[in-house]
Amino acid sequence: MTSSLRVAVVGAAGRMGGAIIRLLTTTPGLQLVAAVDRPGSSSVGQDAGALAGVPSTGVRVQDQLAAALATSGAQVVIDFSSPQSSPQVAETCARAQVAVVIGSTGLDPASRERISAAAGSVPVVMAPNMSVGVNVLFKIVEDVTRALGTDYQVDVLEAHHRLKKDAPSGTALRLADAVAAGREGPSPLRHAREGLIGERPPEEIGMAVLRGGDVVGEHTVYFFGEGERVELTHRATSRDQFARGALRAAQWLAGRAPGLYDMQDVLGLRGVK
Ligand code: NAD
């Protein structure tokens, strides 16, 4: 019998941390061996399973990742904490030689650079959206942009729950990247529109953001033509599909060479025609 993959979860007390722990505990071949949240969190010392609303796991939430890795024998870390903490999580994993899946969004260029440097010594999957459907959408958006050509103007609209901290969402920005990848020439982003803005430059990608209630995540890419419009929409109805993708990424990382990967790699979508 092959042994289970030993997983540590960072951001264990959060919305995504909880979804991942719930799914982890019922997925064959995966074992929760450590759970970490920020120092000062009321979750520290509590059972990670009880915190996530499932039976006790025997794993208590800790507040120091390095110590948790040293004692748990974790083979992969899944981190959905925050854009401020994820670079340090990646560096700690690199020092401990443990693979890491990073789901935090809103990372600035300097933070991405630190994660990229960590990926020089351990395998890292970083993706602003771990859902299979959204990652297929990235691919479709690039292909549709290429097929429709320069006569169509593109805007992206996203909606999320009222507690989301970054805007636009990492997924909306990645959708804009997919549009840019399907075009020749520059595609500057236009964040919202107000006032006497004049005619719309055809090459800009408009970004509009809605926030409120409990919306898990909705994204639409509009392709506006003369006399018609194409809309590609993804609606997330639960966090479980992000968690499922994160676990899939963790399994894919086992035994992988150091490097920075994303969900296109995990799902085998890169270069697919
Ligand atoms: P949340 O605020 O509910 O949870 C974050 C958790 O991380 C909290 O428990 C917090 O205490 C903990 N944390 C903060 N700093 C920490 C540190 N230094 N060390 C350890 N733990 C720390 O947020 P959430 O809704 O679960 O989202 C978390 C992140 O994941 C956000 O950046 C969000 O945008 C992103 N997200 C990504 C995806 C994806 O598919 N990639 C999907 C949903 C959310």
py3Dmol code that shows the C-alpha trace and the ligand (Angstrom):
import py3Dmol

protein = """\
ATOM      1  CA  MET A   1       0.000   0.000   0.000  1.00  0.00           C
ATOM      2  CA  THR A   2       1.361   3.462  -0.869  1.00  0.00           C
ATOM      3  CA  SER A   3       1.542   5.914   2.032  1.00  0.00           C
ATOM      4  CA  SER A   4      -0.592   9.065   2.105  1.00  0.00           C
ATOM      5  CA  LEU A   5       0.739  12.464   1.041  1.00  0.00           C
ATOM      6  CA  ARG A   6       1.437  14.467   4.218  1.00  0.00           C
ATOM      7  CA  VAL A   7      -0.132  17.942   3.937  1.00  0.00           C
ATOM      8  CA  ALA A   8       0.200  21.100   6.070  1.00  0.00           C
ATOM      9  CA  VAL A   9      -2.417  23.877   5.724  1.00  0.00           C
ATOM     10  CA  VAL A  10      -1.499  27.549   6.321  1.00  0.00           C
ATOM     11  CA  GLY A  11      -4.406  29.936   6.967  1.00  0.00           C
ATOM     12  CA  ALA A  12      -6.130  26.979   8.621  1.00  0.00           C
ATOM     13  CA  ALA A  13      -8.752  29.087  10.405  1.00  0.00           C
ATOM     14  CA  GLY A  14      -9.816  30.982   7.282  1.00  0.00           C
ATOM     15  CA  ARG A  15     -12.698  30.417   4.870  1.00  0.00           C
ATOM     16  CA  MET A  16     -10.471  28.603   2.361  1.00  0.00           C
ATOM     17  CA  GLY A  17      -8.400  26.864   5.066  1.00  0.00           C
ATOM     18  CA  GLY A  18     -11.624  25.395   6.466  1.00  0.00           C
ATOM     19  CA  ALA A  19     -12.814  24.232   3.027  1.00  0.00           C
ATOM     20  CA  ILE A  20      -9.440  22.571   2.383  1.00  0.00           C
ATOM     21  CA  ILE A  21      -9.351  20.805   5.759  1.00  0.00           C
ATOM     22  CA  ARG A  22     -12.938  19.524   5.307  1.00  0.00           C
ATOM     23  CA  LEU A  23     -12.086  18.085   1.889  1.00  0.00           C
ATOM     24  CA  LEU A  24      -8.664  16.801   2.955  1.00  0.00           C
ATOM     25  CA  THR A  25     -10.098  14.711   5.746  1.00  0.00           C
ATOM     26  CA  THR A  26     -12.341  12.813   3.306  1.00  0.00           C
ATOM     27  CA  THR A  27      -9.897  12.447   0.389  1.00  0.00           C
ATOM     28  CA  PRO A  28      -8.095   9.089   0.196  1.00  0.00           C
ATOM     29  CA  GLY A  29      -4.332   9.363  -0.229  1.00  0.00           C
ATOM     30  CA  LEU A  30      -4.033  12.677   1.639  1.00  0.00           C
ATOM     31  CA  GLN A  31      -3.335  13.220   5.326  1.00  0.00           C
ATOM     32  CA  LEU A  32      -3.521  16.465   7.305  1.00  0.00           C
ATOM     33  CA  VAL A  33      -0.344  16.544   9.433  1.00  0.00           C
ATOM     34  CA  ALA A  34      -0.099  20.238  10.399  1.00  0.00           C
ATOM     35  CA  ALA A  35      -2.293  23.333  10.518  1.00  0.00           C
ATOM     36  CA  VAL A  36      -0.948  26.875  10.937  1.00  0.00           C
ATOM     37  CA  ASP A  37      -2.579  30.255  11.441  1.00  0.00           C
ATOM     38  CA  ARG A  38      -1.228  33.672  12.424  1.00  0.00           C
ATOM     39  CA  PRO A  39       0.235  34.319  15.874  1.00  0.00           C
ATOM     40  CA  GLY A  40      -2.492  35.749  18.119  1.00  0.00           C
ATOM     41  CA  SER A  41      -5.328  33.994  16.281  1.00  0.00           C
ATOM     42  CA  SER A  42      -7.917  32.480  18.635  1.00  0.00           C
ATOM     43  CA  SER A  43      -7.649  29.299  16.533  1.00  0.00           C
ATOM     44  CA  VAL A  44      -4.122  28.526  17.805  1.00  0.00           C
ATOM     45  CA  GLY A  45      -4.214  25.396  19.996  1.00  0.00           C
ATOM     46  CA  GLN A  46      -7.616  24.287  18.698  1.00  0.00           C
ATOM     47  CA  ASP A  47      -8.185  21.051  16.798  1.00  0.00           C
ATOM     48  CA  ALA A  48      -8.053  21.843  13.063  1.00  0.00           C
ATOM     49  CA  GLY A  49     -10.912  19.444  12.260  1.00  0.00           C
ATOM     50  CA  ALA A  50     -13.234  20.799  14.944  1.00  0.00           C
ATOM     51  CA  LEU A  51     -12.448  24.327  13.737  1.00  0.00           C
ATOM     52  CA  ALA A  52     -13.430  23.351  10.180  1.00  0.00           C
ATOM     53  CA  GLY A  53     -16.648  21.669  11.351  1.00  0.00           C
ATOM     54  CA  VAL A  54     -15.552  18.051  10.859  1.00  0.00           C
ATOM     55  CA  PRO A  55     -14.574  15.368  13.409  1.00  0.00           C
ATOM     56  CA  SER A  56     -11.379  15.900  15.408  1.00  0.00           C
ATOM     57  CA  THR A  57      -8.195  15.344  13.382  1.00  0.00           C
ATOM     58  CA  GLY A  58      -5.751  15.218  16.306  1.00  0.00           C
ATOM     59  CA  VAL A  59      -3.893  18.099  14.597  1.00  0.00           C
ATOM     60  CA  ARG A  60      -3.792  21.316  16.629  1.00  0.00           C
ATOM     61  CA  VAL A  61      -3.389  24.726  14.996  1.00  0.00           C
ATOM     62  CA  GLN A  62       0.116  26.133  15.483  1.00  0.00           C
ATOM     63  CA  ASP A  63       1.451  29.639  14.828  1.00  0.00           C
ATOM     64  CA  GLN A  64       4.987  28.882  13.542  1.00  0.00           C
ATOM     65  CA  LEU A  65       5.267  27.217  10.139  1.00  0.00           C
ATOM     66  CA  ALA A  66       8.987  26.353  10.404  1.00  0.00           C
ATOM     67  CA  ALA A  67       8.423  24.449  13.657  1.00  0.00           C
ATOM     68  CA  ALA A  68       5.302  22.771  12.256  1.00  0.00           C
ATOM     69  CA  LEU A  69       7.245  21.545   9.215  1.00  0.00           C
ATOM     70  CA  ALA A  70      10.157  20.330  11.335  1.00  0.00           C
ATOM     71  CA  THR A  71       7.933  18.181  13.554  1.00  0.00           C
ATOM     72  CA  SER A  72       5.184  16.993  11.176  1.00  0.00           C
ATOM     73  CA  GLY A  73       7.136  15.567   8.249  1.00  0.00           C
ATOM     74  CA  ALA A  74       4.830  17.478   5.865  1.00  0.00           C
ATOM     75  CA  GLN A  75       5.611  16.875   2.177  1.00  0.00           C
ATOM     76  CA  VAL A  76       3.495  19.728   0.820  1.00  0.00           C
ATOM     77  CA  VAL A  77       2.096  22.980   2.234  1.00  0.00           C
ATOM     78  CA  ILE A  78      -1.194  24.493   1.033  1.00  0.00           C
ATOM     79  CA  ASP A  79      -1.221  28.229   1.797  1.00  0.00           C
ATOM     80  CA  PHE A  80      -4.358  30.378   1.602  1.00  0.00           C
ATOM     81  CA  SER A  81      -3.347  33.004   4.184  1.00  0.00           C
ATOM     82  CA  SER A  82      -2.762  36.499   2.755  1.00  0.00           C
ATOM     83  CA  PRO A  83      -0.635  38.298   0.155  1.00  0.00           C
ATOM     84  CA  GLN A  84       1.460  39.720   3.013  1.00  0.00           C
ATOM     85  CA  SER A  85       2.322  36.329   4.511  1.00  0.00           C
ATOM     86  CA  SER A  86       2.611  34.091   1.419  1.00  0.00           C
ATOM     87  CA  PRO A  87       6.160  35.204   0.373  1.00  0.00           C
ATOM     88  CA  GLN A  88       7.449  34.256   3.823  1.00  0.00           C
ATOM     89  CA  VAL A  89       5.539  30.969   3.677  1.00  0.00           C
ATOM     90  CA  ALA A  90       7.263  30.185   0.351  1.00  0.00           C
ATOM     91  CA  GLU A  91      10.694  31.071   1.805  1.00  0.00           C
ATOM     92  CA  THR A  92      10.111  28.912   4.872  1.00  0.00           C
ATOM     93  CA  CYS A  93       9.078  26.017   2.606  1.00  0.00           C
ATOM     94  CA  ALA A  94      12.213  26.517   0.480  1.00  0.00           C
ATOM     95  CA  ARG A  95      14.440  26.351   3.573  1.00  0.00           C
ATOM     96  CA  ALA A  96      12.624  23.205   4.756  1.00  0.00           C
ATOM     97  CA  GLN A  97      12.636  21.688   1.233  1.00  0.00           C
ATOM     98  CA  VAL A  98       8.846  21.253   1.211  1.00  0.00           C
ATOM     99  CA  ALA A  99       6.684  21.815  -1.909  1.00  0.00           C
ATOM    100  CA  VAL A 100       4.031  24.534  -1.660  1.00  0.00           C
ATOM    101  CA  VAL A 101       0.688  25.469  -3.239  1.00  0.00           C
ATOM    102  CA  ILE A 102      -0.036  29.209  -2.932  1.00  0.00           C
ATOM    103  CA  GLY A 103      -3.613  30.402  -3.345  1.00  0.00           C
ATOM    104  CA  SER A 104      -3.356  33.919  -1.898  1.00  0.00           C
ATOM    105  CA  THR A 105      -4.285  36.703  -4.326  1.00  0.00           C
ATOM    106  CA  GLY A 106      -3.387  40.391  -4.474  1.00  0.00           C
ATOM    107  CA  LEU A 107       0.389  39.736  -4.475  1.00  0.00           C
ATOM    108  CA  ASP A 108       2.498  42.743  -5.510  1.00  0.00           C
ATOM    109  CA  PRO A 109       5.458  42.348  -7.914  1.00  0.00           C
ATOM    110  CA  ALA A 110       8.018  42.232  -5.061  1.00  0.00           C
ATOM    111  CA  SER A 111       6.087  39.412  -3.357  1.00  0.00           C
ATOM    112  CA  ARG A 112       5.846  37.485  -6.630  1.00  0.00           C
ATOM    113  CA  GLU A 113       9.580  37.909  -7.050  1.00  0.00           C
ATOM    114  CA  ARG A 114      10.238  36.402  -3.586  1.00  0.00           C
ATOM    115  CA  ILE A 115       7.965  33.436  -4.370  1.00  0.00           C
ATOM    116  CA  SER A 116       9.663  32.984  -7.716  1.00  0.00           C
ATOM    117  CA  ALA A 117      13.061  32.942  -5.978  1.00  0.00           C
ATOM    118  CA  ALA A 118      11.802  30.287  -3.525  1.00  0.00           C
ATOM    119  CA  ALA A 119      10.676  28.225  -6.526  1.00  0.00           C
ATOM    120  CA  GLY A 120      14.343  27.953  -7.471  1.00  0.00           C
ATOM    121  CA  SER A 121      14.772  25.344  -4.758  1.00  0.00           C
ATOM    122  CA  VAL A 122      11.314  23.744  -4.294  1.00  0.00           C
ATOM    123  CA  PRO A 123       8.327  23.142  -6.610  1.00  0.00           C
ATOM    124  CA  VAL A 124       5.611  25.819  -6.205  1.00  0.00           C
ATOM    125  CA  VAL A 125       2.120  26.026  -7.708  1.00  0.00           C
ATOM    126  CA  MET A 126       0.753  29.569  -7.557  1.00  0.00           C
ATOM    127  CA  ALA A 127      -2.630  30.394  -9.084  1.00  0.00           C
ATOM    128  CA  PRO A 128      -5.171  33.143  -8.351  1.00  0.00           C
ATOM    129  CA  ASN A 129      -7.986  30.684  -8.952  1.00  0.00           C
ATOM    130  CA  MET A 130      -7.656  26.950  -8.427  1.00  0.00           C
ATOM    131  CA  SER A 131     -11.004  25.939  -9.929  1.00  0.00           C
ATOM    132  CA  VAL A 132     -10.866  23.635 -12.931  1.00  0.00           C
ATOM    133  CA  GLY A 133     -13.661  25.558 -14.690  1.00  0.00           C
ATOM    134  CA  VAL A 134     -11.915  28.917 -14.375  1.00  0.00           C
ATOM    135  CA  ASN A 135      -8.636  27.514 -15.646  1.00  0.00           C
ATOM    136  CA  VAL A 136     -10.397  26.087 -18.683  1.00  0.00           C
ATOM    137  CA  LEU A 137     -12.002  29.550 -19.095  1.00  0.00           C
ATOM    138  CA  PHE A 138      -8.513  31.184 -19.189  1.00  0.00           C
ATOM    139  CA  LYS A 139      -7.694  28.942 -22.121  1.00  0.00           C
ATOM    140  CA  ILE A 140     -11.029  29.557 -23.909  1.00  0.00           C
ATOM    141  CA  VAL A 141     -10.758  33.348 -23.478  1.00  0.00           C
ATOM    142  CA  GLU A 142      -7.351  33.388 -25.150  1.00  0.00           C
ATOM    143  CA  ASP A 143      -8.662  31.272 -28.045  1.00  0.00           C
ATOM    144  CA  VAL A 144     -11.878  33.341 -28.472  1.00  0.00           C
ATOM    145  CA  THR A 145      -9.871  36.606 -28.432  1.00  0.00           C
ATOM    146  CA  ARG A 146      -7.648  35.274 -31.192  1.00  0.00           C
ATOM    147  CA  ALA A 147     -10.608  33.995 -33.238  1.00  0.00           C
ATOM    148  CA  LEU A 148     -12.673  37.216 -32.965  1.00  0.00           C
ATOM    149  CA  GLY A 149      -9.752  39.488 -33.844  1.00  0.00           C
ATOM    150  CA  THR A 150      -9.401  43.248 -33.474  1.00  0.00           C
ATOM    151  CA  ASP A 151     -13.023  44.242 -34.220  1.00  0.00           C
ATOM    152  CA  TYR A 152     -14.210  43.249 -30.740  1.00  0.00           C
ATOM    153  CA  GLN A 153     -13.610  45.300 -27.585  1.00  0.00           C
ATOM    154  CA  VAL A 154     -13.172  43.422 -24.318  1.00  0.00           C
ATOM    155  CA  ASP A 155     -14.312  44.250 -20.775  1.00  0.00           C
ATOM    156  CA  VAL A 156     -14.118  42.061 -17.661  1.00  0.00           C
ATOM    157  CA  LEU A 157     -16.698  42.219 -14.844  1.00  0.00           C
ATOM    158  CA  GLU A 158     -16.183  40.454 -11.526  1.00  0.00           C
ATOM    159  CA  ALA A 159     -18.300  40.115  -8.350  1.00  0.00           C
ATOM    160  CA  HIS A 160     -17.245  38.837  -4.907  1.00  0.00           C
ATOM    161  CA  HIS A 161     -18.444  38.785  -1.281  1.00  0.00           C
ATOM    162  CA  ARG A 162     -18.180  41.927   0.835  1.00  0.00           C
ATOM    163  CA  LEU A 163     -15.181  40.658   2.860  1.00  0.00           C
ATOM    164  CA  LYS A 164     -12.808  40.254  -0.087  1.00  0.00           C
ATOM    165  CA  LYS A 165      -9.790  42.509   0.418  1.00  0.00           C
ATOM    166  CA  ASP A 166      -8.229  42.887  -3.055  1.00  0.00           C
ATOM    167  CA  ALA A 167      -9.719  44.352  -6.239  1.00  0.00           C
ATOM    168  CA  PRO A 168      -9.909  43.558  -9.064  1.00  0.00           C
ATOM    169  CA  SER A 169      -9.738  39.850  -8.232  1.00  0.00           C
ATOM    170  CA  GLY A 170      -6.606  37.918  -9.183  1.00  0.00           C
ATOM    171  CA  THR A 171      -8.845  35.906 -11.511  1.00  0.00           C
ATOM    172  CA  ALA A 172     -10.064  39.043 -13.335  1.00  0.00           C
ATOM    173  CA  LEU A 173      -6.451  40.163 -13.835  1.00  0.00           C
ATOM    174  CA  ARG A 174      -5.533  36.697 -15.105  1.00  0.00           C
ATOM    175  CA  LEU A 175      -8.495  36.833 -17.536  1.00  0.00           C
ATOM    176  CA  ALA A 176      -7.109  40.153 -18.833  1.00  0.00           C
ATOM    177  CA  ASP A 177      -3.731  38.422 -19.298  1.00  0.00           C
ATOM    178  CA  ALA A 178      -5.504  35.708 -21.307  1.00  0.00           C
ATOM    179  CA  VAL A 179      -7.044  38.392 -23.565  1.00  0.00           C
ATOM    180  CA  ALA A 180      -3.623  40.042 -24.009  1.00  0.00           C
ATOM    181  CA  ALA A 181      -2.094  36.650 -24.863  1.00  0.00           C
ATOM    182  CA  GLY A 182      -4.652  36.211 -27.658  1.00  0.00           C
ATOM    183  CA  ARG A 183      -3.810  39.598 -29.247  1.00  0.00           C
ATOM    184  CA  GLU A 184      -0.955  41.372 -30.944  1.00  0.00           C
ATOM    185  CA  GLY A 185       0.194  44.672 -29.393  1.00  0.00           C
ATOM    186  CA  PRO A 186      -0.518  46.368 -26.045  1.00  0.00           C
ATOM    187  CA  SER A 187      -3.719  45.844 -24.019  1.00  0.00           C
ATOM    188  CA  PRO A 188      -3.717  48.492 -21.247  1.00  0.00           C
ATOM    189  CA  LEU A 189      -6.132  47.956 -18.347  1.00  0.00           C
ATOM    190  CA  ARG A 190      -8.842  50.557 -17.693  1.00  0.00           C
ATOM    191  CA  HIS A 191     -10.051  50.338 -14.089  1.00  0.00           C
ATOM    192  CA  ALA A 192     -13.723  51.505 -14.041  1.00  0.00           C
ATOM    193  CA  ARG A 193     -14.916  54.552 -15.992  1.00  0.00           C
ATOM    194  CA  GLU A 194     -16.185  57.905 -14.744  1.00  0.00           C
ATOM    195  CA  GLY A 195     -16.725  61.416 -16.069  1.00  0.00           C
ATOM    196  CA  LEU A 196     -16.067  62.750 -19.558  1.00  0.00           C
ATOM    197  CA  ILE A 197     -13.858  59.908 -20.623  1.00  0.00           C
ATOM    198  CA  GLY A 198     -14.189  60.274 -24.396  1.00  0.00           C
ATOM    199  CA  GLU A 199     -14.373  57.416 -26.866  1.00  0.00           C
ATOM    200  CA  ARG A 200     -13.226  53.993 -25.820  1.00  0.00           C
ATOM    201  CA  PRO A 201      -9.779  53.100 -27.166  1.00  0.00           C
ATOM    202  CA  PRO A 202     -10.320  49.732 -28.906  1.00  0.00           C
ATOM    203  CA  GLU A 203      -7.285  48.060 -27.363  1.00  0.00           C
ATOM    204  CA  GLU A 204      -8.008  48.805 -23.685  1.00  0.00           C
ATOM    205  CA  ILE A 205      -9.446  46.093 -21.427  1.00  0.00           C
ATOM    206  CA  GLY A 206     -12.073  47.535 -19.093  1.00  0.00           C
ATOM    207  CA  MET A 207     -12.189  46.180 -15.518  1.00  0.00           C
ATOM    208  CA  ALA A 208     -15.341  46.544 -13.423  1.00  0.00           C
ATOM    209  CA  VAL A 209     -15.744  45.310  -9.850  1.00  0.00           C
ATOM    210  CA  LEU A 210     -18.836  44.497  -7.740  1.00  0.00           C
ATOM    211  CA  ARG A 211     -18.648  43.705  -4.002  1.00  0.00           C
ATOM    212  CA  GLY A 212     -21.373  42.523  -1.651  1.00  0.00           C
ATOM    213  CA  GLY A 213     -23.113  39.802   0.326  1.00  0.00           C
ATOM    214  CA  ASP A 214     -21.853  36.250   0.094  1.00  0.00           C
ATOM    215  CA  VAL A 215     -20.954  36.024  -3.622  1.00  0.00           C
ATOM    216  CA  VAL A 216     -18.280  33.317  -3.837  1.00  0.00           C
ATOM    217  CA  GLY A 217     -16.938  34.587  -7.162  1.00  0.00           C
ATOM    218  CA  GLU A 218     -18.355  35.499 -10.581  1.00  0.00           C
ATOM    219  CA  HIS A 219     -16.458  36.566 -13.692  1.00  0.00           C
ATOM    220  CA  THR A 220     -17.711  37.567 -17.136  1.00  0.00           C
ATOM    221  CA  VAL A 221     -15.588  38.489 -20.139  1.00  0.00           C
ATOM    222  CA  TYR A 222     -17.515  40.571 -22.687  1.00  0.00           C
ATOM    223  CA  PHE A 223     -16.494  40.717 -26.336  1.00  0.00           C
ATOM    224  CA  PHE A 224     -18.400  43.678 -27.809  1.00  0.00           C
ATOM    225  CA  GLY A 225     -18.770  43.677 -31.602  1.00  0.00           C
ATOM    226  CA  GLU A 226     -20.983  45.601 -34.050  1.00  0.00           C
ATOM    227  CA  GLY A 227     -24.447  44.046 -33.877  1.00  0.00           C
ATOM    228  CA  GLU A 228     -23.482  41.241 -31.494  1.00  0.00           C
ATOM    229  CA  ARG A 229     -21.719  40.439 -28.245  1.00  0.00           C
ATOM    230  CA  VAL A 230     -20.149  37.286 -26.862  1.00  0.00           C
ATOM    231  CA  GLU A 231     -20.153  36.759 -23.068  1.00  0.00           C
ATOM    232  CA  LEU A 232     -18.153  34.062 -21.293  1.00  0.00           C
ATOM    233  CA  THR A 233     -19.159  33.616 -17.645  1.00  0.00           C
ATOM    234  CA  HIS A 234     -17.959  31.506 -14.736  1.00  0.00           C
ATOM    235  CA  ARG A 235     -19.952  31.368 -11.481  1.00  0.00           C
ATOM    236  CA  ALA A 236     -18.535  29.749  -8.385  1.00  0.00           C
ATOM    237  CA  THR A 237     -21.297  28.584  -6.041  1.00  0.00           C
ATOM    238  CA  SER A 238     -19.076  27.148  -3.299  1.00  0.00           C
ATOM    239  CA  ARG A 239     -15.446  27.348  -2.135  1.00  0.00           C
ATOM    240  CA  ASP A 240     -15.146  23.589  -2.498  1.00  0.00           C
ATOM    241  CA  GLN A 241     -14.054  23.776  -6.127  1.00  0.00           C
ATOM    242  CA  PHE A 242     -11.085  26.031  -5.167  1.00  0.00           C
ATOM    243  CA  ALA A 243     -10.224  23.541  -2.408  1.00  0.00           C
ATOM    244  CA  ARG A 244     -10.541  20.588  -4.799  1.00  0.00           C
ATOM    245  CA  GLY A 245      -8.160  22.298  -7.238  1.00  0.00           C
ATOM    246  CA  ALA A 246      -5.684  23.061  -4.431  1.00  0.00           C
ATOM    247  CA  LEU A 247      -5.635  19.379  -3.388  1.00  0.00           C
ATOM    248  CA  ARG A 248      -5.183  18.349  -7.021  1.00  0.00           C
ATOM    249  CA  ALA A 249      -2.218  20.767  -7.236  1.00  0.00           C
ATOM    250  CA  ALA A 250      -0.726  19.315  -4.029  1.00  0.00           C
ATOM    251  CA  GLN A 251      -0.918  15.778  -5.428  1.00  0.00           C
ATOM    252  CA  TRP A 252       0.544  16.907  -8.761  1.00  0.00           C
ATOM    253  CA  LEU A 253       3.498  18.585  -6.970  1.00  0.00           C
ATOM    254  CA  ALA A 254       4.664  15.419  -5.217  1.00  0.00           C
ATOM    255  CA  GLY A 255       8.040  14.452  -6.676  1.00  0.00           C
ATOM    256  CA  ARG A 256       8.058  17.390  -9.133  1.00  0.00           C
ATOM    257  CA  ALA A 257      11.301  19.301  -9.939  1.00  0.00           C
ATOM    258  CA  PRO A 258      11.745  22.791  -8.399  1.00  0.00           C
ATOM    259  CA  GLY A 259      10.048  25.526 -10.431  1.00  0.00           C
ATOM    260  CA  LEU A 260       7.108  27.921 -10.514  1.00  0.00           C
ATOM    261  CA  TYR A 261       3.985  26.246 -11.914  1.00  0.00           C
ATOM    262  CA  ASP A 262       0.333  27.255 -12.231  1.00  0.00           C
ATOM    263  CA  MET A 263      -2.967  25.422 -12.682  1.00  0.00           C
ATOM    264  CA  GLN A 264      -2.502  25.331 -16.457  1.00  0.00           C
ATOM    265  CA  ASP A 265       0.464  23.019 -15.745  1.00  0.00           C
ATOM    266  CA  VAL A 266      -1.455  20.986 -13.148  1.00  0.00           C
ATOM    267  CA  LEU A 267      -4.410  20.453 -15.506  1.00  0.00           C
ATOM    268  CA  GLY A 268      -2.230  19.862 -18.574  1.00  0.00           C
ATOM    269  CA  LEU A 269      -3.805  22.828 -20.421  1.00  0.00           C
ATOM    270  CA  ARG A 270      -0.573  24.603 -21.402  1.00  0.00           C
ATOM    271  CA  GLY A 271      -0.043  24.471 -25.134  1.00  0.00           C
ATOM    272  CA  VAL A 272      -3.308  22.502 -25.714  1.00  0.00           C
ATOM    273  CA  LYS A 273      -4.887  23.464 -29.060  1.00  0.00           C
TER     274      LYS A 273
END
"""
ligand_1 = """\
44
NAD
P -9.661 34.494 5.321
O -9.382 35.881 5.803
O -10.980 33.855 5.636
O -8.513 33.473 5.818
C -7.161 33.775 5.881
C -6.578 33.048 7.094
O -5.149 33.200 7.044
C -7.049 33.647 8.434
O -7.407 32.599 9.332
C -5.819 34.400 8.929
O -5.750 34.469 10.352
C -4.698 33.539 8.344
N -3.408 34.242 8.288
C -3.165 35.565 8.068
N -1.847 35.817 8.171
C -1.246 34.644 8.451
C 0.103 34.268 8.689
N 1.100 35.181 8.666
N 0.373 32.968 8.952
C -0.621 32.047 9.009
N -1.932 32.351 8.818
C -2.228 33.634 8.541
O -9.450 34.556 3.730
P -9.924 33.495 2.614
O -11.223 33.929 2.037
O -9.776 32.104 3.137
O -8.835 33.782 1.488
C -7.449 33.648 1.747
C -6.670 34.045 0.495
O -6.966 33.126 -0.567
C -7.050 35.427 -0.051
O -5.874 36.043 -0.582
C -8.053 35.112 -1.148
O -8.144 36.113 -2.128
C -7.441 33.846 -1.704
N -8.339 32.957 -2.452
C -7.777 32.280 -3.481
C -8.520 31.349 -4.191
C -7.839 30.541 -5.269
O -8.491 29.677 -5.888
N -6.546 30.759 -5.514
C -9.866 31.121 -3.871
C -10.427 31.831 -2.800
C -9.641 32.754 -2.084
"""
view = py3Dmol.view(width=600, height=400)
view.addModel(protein, "pdb")
view.setStyle({"model": 0}, {"cartoon": {"style": "trace"}})
view.addModel(ligand_1, "xyz")
view.setStyle({"model": 1}, {"stick": {}})
view.zoomTo()
view.show()
